[in-house]
Amino acid sequence: MNIKSYLIGIVGATGAVGQELIGLLTSRQFPVAELRLFASPCSAGRSVDMGGKKLTVQEARPDAFYGLDIVFFAAEGSIAKALAPEAVKRGCLVLDKSSAFRMCADVPLVVPEINLEATRRHQGIIASPNCSTAVALMGLYPLHQRFGVKRAIFSTYQSVSGTGLDAINELETQIHAYVKKETLQRKVYPYQIAFNVIPQVGSFGADNYTDEERKMREESCKILGLPALKISATCVRVPVLRAHSVAVSAEFGKPVDLTEARRVIAAFPGAVLVDEPEKLSYPTQLDFSRVEKCGVGRMRLDTALDKALSFWVSGDNLWKGAAMNSIQIAEAMVREGIPLRAPEFVTKWPLGDAASCSLGLAGLQWFVFRFFGRLAQLVRVPRLHRGGRGFDSLSVHQPVSVPDCFCSRFLFPIMKFVFAAWKNFLAQTEVAADRLCENFLGSD
Ligand SMILES: NC(=O)c1ccc[n+]([C@@H]2O[C@H](COP(=O)([O-])OP(=O)(O)OC[C@H]3O[C@@H](n4cnc5c(N)ncnc54)[C@H](OP(=O)(O)O)[C@@H]3O)[C@@H](O)[C@H]2O)c1
């Protein structure tokens, strides 16, 4: 079988999510032809290990995306806003982990087990949800499919790795300082996180909910395709290094049945049922760190709401909540033959791909030879007679140098334009060639 390999970029490769992306691309054997790592200018030149191979980190700049098929963005939203459109312009599929584009109408927000079909209408950027949202929906979605969710209340228990590498260092440093009876320093969180819980994740909005709580509400509605779904969330940071848990109380349209609820969770591809209270069996954050699926347990009939269930979901925020979800999107798109390139970038050739490619290349070759032939003639020949009128008055027998101002004002800009047009043309040709190969040989 002809397995296509992809040229991949990671922006934010030195961060908590970026490091997981590098590891998961290797361990999941994603077909990577070349991997380019990007971060801030401070990290440029740093060496990163990928399966025993040393890769050098480059500064993330628009031109660095040229030629890549997929770029995973694992950096702050402001960086994604500035650079993701540049990557799309250069023909890349952007899989973004930040919140920059999640609620944009033309950007699919995707959890592959729930709404993979949304990727079919992407315009170059596909967003991956907030980590707590992804984890919570691994329990809520299968129950919604069976009973039809009407409202849900989320309470989160979020690990410090959700804030990134600096927060992991802060918790570890505070624990060491506590053990040594030294003063505990804090930089990332407004309160000491070691031996504490902080009922604030993100910054507060005018309605006194934090932006993490707003994201859980809005993103759940978008992913489930239920704009009127009522959700309320309370997001809490706990002194755990990795993985989040969410306590969910959900009310449904149909009467609920605990045995049936457990059955649908057990049958759902994104979840593992861990729910035997008599054996003290339920999911914990440690048990679901570096685990592909999310654990669902503590399932019971809710005593405050009608037709409602309460349950607990634990999942790895850096995997299902971030890096792995993005990779699963790419894997599923490749598997389903969903085009990676945005439709507007894939040029519709008037005569069909094969004829247009050949004609285009022949035409370009003719133009380039004509242009440089004329240029060579010009450099060999030209000296304008005093008072001469353009090329008509050139003497063929008096070779002279081309004046500097002619080069800087006319020749170089024209050459620059021709090369830019050529570069663009080659990119378009590559897309058409890709499509041809896929049509004739199949994508895998
Ligand atoms: N952590 C999670 O569980 C999680 C879950 C879901 C979504 N997310 C989202 O994923 C993104 C990354 O989170 P993280 O936890 O991995 O953060 P992080 O550990 O702080 O890493 C941030 C990354 O961004 C890079 N960066 C900073 N400035 C840059 C610039 N100007 N150009 C290019 N790269 C730059 C950093 O590079 P340097 O090392 O050079 O500074 C670093 O690689 C954020 O948008 C976050 O909201 C995170």
The ligand as an SDF file (V2000), in Angstrom:
LIG
                    3D

 48 52  0  0  0  0  0  0  0  0999 V2000
   -1.5780   22.7790   28.7800 N   0  0  0  0  0  0  0  0  0  0  0  0
   -2.7710   22.2990   28.4820 C   0  0  0  0  0  0  0  0  0  0  0  0
   -3.2820   21.3590   29.1140 O   0  0  0  0  0  0  0  0  0  0  0  0
   -3.5470   22.8650   27.3390 C   0  0  0  0  0  0  0  0  0  0  0  0
   -4.7280   22.2460   26.9900 C   0  0  0  0  0  0  0  0  0  0  0  0
   -5.4870   22.7600   25.9510 C   0  0  0  0  0  0  0  0  0  0  0  0
   -5.0290   23.8650   25.2860 C   0  0  0  0  0  0  0  0  0  0  0  0
   -3.8650   24.4520   25.6370 N   0  0  0  0  0  0  0  0  0  0  0  0
   -3.4230   25.6190   24.8750 C   0  0  0  0  0  0  0  0  0  0  0  0
   -2.2560   25.2340   24.1660 O   0  0  0  0  0  0  0  0  0  0  0  0
   -1.3920   26.3570   24.0340 C   0  0  0  0  0  0  0  0  0  0  0  0
   -0.0070   26.0000   24.6080 C   0  0  0  0  0  0  0  0  0  0  0  0
   -0.1410   25.6860   25.9640 O   0  0  0  0  0  0  0  0  0  0  0  0
    1.0690   25.0850   26.8230 P   0  0  0  0  0  0  0  0  0  0  0  0
    0.4330   24.6160   28.0630 O   0  0  0  0  0  0  0  0  0  0  0  0
    1.8830   24.1310   26.0230 O   0  0  0  0  0  0  0  0  0  0  0  0
    1.9290   26.4170   27.1300 O   0  0  0  0  0  0  0  0  0  0  0  0
    3.4980   26.5530   27.4670 P   0  0  0  0  0  0  0  0  0  0  0  0
    4.0140   25.3360   28.1360 O   0  0  0  0  0  0  0  0  0  0  0  0
    3.6210   27.8400   28.1870 O   0  0  0  0  0  0  0  0  0  0  0  0
    4.1950   26.6610   26.0140 O   0  0  0  0  0  0  0  0  0  0  0  0
    4.0450   27.7930   25.2050 C   0  0  0  0  0  0  0  0  0  0  0  0
    4.7830   27.5620   23.8980 C   0  0  0  0  0  0  0  0  0  0  0  0
    4.5620   28.6980   23.0640 O   0  0  0  0  0  0  0  0  0  0  0  0
    5.8300   29.1350   22.5650 C   0  0  0  0  0  0  0  0  0  0  0  0
    5.8860   30.5560   22.2420 N   0  0  0  0  0  0  0  0  0  0  0  0
    5.9030   31.6190   23.0900 C   0  0  0  0  0  0  0  0  0  0  0  0
    6.0370   32.7640   22.4040 N   0  0  0  0  0  0  0  0  0  0  0  0
    6.1060   32.4250   21.0880 C   0  0  0  0  0  0  0  0  0  0  0  0
    6.2550   33.1510   19.8790 C   0  0  0  0  0  0  0  0  0  0  0  0
    6.3440   34.4750   19.8830 N   0  0  0  0  0  0  0  0  0  0  0  0
    6.3030   32.4720   18.7250 N   0  0  0  0  0  0  0  0  0  0  0  0
    6.2140   31.1230   18.7090 C   0  0  0  0  0  0  0  0  0  0  0  0
    6.0720   30.3650   19.8140 N   0  0  0  0  0  0  0  0  0  0  0  0
    6.0150   31.0050   20.9890 C   0  0  0  0  0  0  0  0  0  0  0  0
    6.7800   28.8350   23.6930 C   0  0  0  0  0  0  0  0  0  0  0  0
    8.1090   28.8740   23.1780 O   0  0  0  0  0  0  0  0  0  0  0  0
    9.3620   29.3130   24.1190 P   0  0  0  0  0  0  0  0  0  0  0  0
    9.7130   28.0820   24.8860 O   0  0  0  0  0  0  0  0  0  0  0  0
   10.3830   29.6970   23.1400 O   0  0  0  0  0  0  0  0  0  0  0  0
    8.8900   30.4530   24.9860 O   0  0  0  0  0  0  0  0  0  0  0  0
    6.3020   27.4490   24.0890 C   0  0  0  0  0  0  0  0  0  0  0  0
    6.8150   26.4950   23.1920 O   0  0  0  0  0  0  0  0  0  0  0  0
   -2.0850   27.5270   24.7540 C   0  0  0  0  0  0  0  0  0  0  0  0
   -2.8420   28.2510   23.8340 O   0  0  0  0  0  0  0  0  0  0  0  0
   -3.0190   26.8150   25.7160 C   0  0  0  0  0  0  0  0  0  0  0  0
   -4.1420   27.5960   26.0500 O   0  0  0  0  0  0  0  0  0  0  0  0
   -3.0970   23.9760   26.6400 C   0  0  0  0  0  0  0  0  0  0  0  0
  1  2  1  0
  2  3  2  0
  2  4  1  0
  4  5  1  0
  4 48  2  0
  5  6  2  0
  6  7  1  0
  7  8  2  0
  8  9  1  0
  8 48  1  0
  9 10  1  0
  9 46  1  0
 10 11  1  0
 11 12  1  0
 11 44  1  0
 12 13  1  0
 13 14  1  0
 14 15  2  0
 14 16  1  0
 14 17  1  0
 17 18  1  0
 18 19  2  0
 18 20  1  0
 18 21  1  0
 21 22  1  0
 22 23  1  0
 23 24  1  0
 23 42  1  0
 24 25  1  0
 25 26  1  0
 25 36  1  0
 26 27  1  0
 26 35  1  0
 27 28  2  0
 28 29  1  0
 29 30  1  0
 29 35  2  0
 30 31  1  0
 30 32  2  0
 32 33  1  0
 33 34  2  0
 34 35  1  0
 36 37  1  0
 36 42  1  0
 37 38  1  0
 38 39  2  0
 38 40  1  0
 38 41  1  0
 42 43  1  0
 44 45  1  0
 44 46  1  0
 46 47  1  0
M  CHG  2   8   1  16  -1
M  END
$$$$
